[in-house]
């Protein structure tokens, strides 16, 4: 079956704006295409709290994404927030490993927790509480976040995304058997994506 890879990141604002469109495409193409998640590691540079300038930049970005996509943003930026996404990316990889499939509902819950509820996804306890809603014990996730195998697998996803030149997140790739090929980079609607994918797989 052809595979669509959604290269994304829990802290990618445009990914949050695009996610409803990807979910519509998944529903429309169910049984025809397999959809996978690949963590892009968009924000893995700094570890310290963002300053007032960067907070204003983030607020402007969220307003732009909202105006373009209609997606909901609370505008809440957690206190002492560090814009570093490796830990939430590890959580996605951990839940995927535990459940044996791409954790789309968990990924959406992470993004909703950050963008709508204003929760800090750098805090393992926050991630664990969300994972608990998806039949994964909180202590199990916290342990997996520090597991060298999960850390290695997460960084391997970052490296793969980089090798696929998925620099403008989100990126949509399609593999029909001869390797992943670029379909779209940046915001895309299901109205465009579904017929485009159908044409490529037929």
PyMOL commands that set and color helices and strands:
alter all, ss='L'
color gray80, all
select helices_A, chain A and resi 13-28+52-69+86-99+104-115+124-132+138-145+148-163+190-201
alter helices_A, ss='H'
color red, helices_A
select strands_A, chain A and resi 2-8+33-39+171-175+180-185
alter strands_A, ss='S'
color yellow, strands_A
deselect
rebuild
show_as cartoon
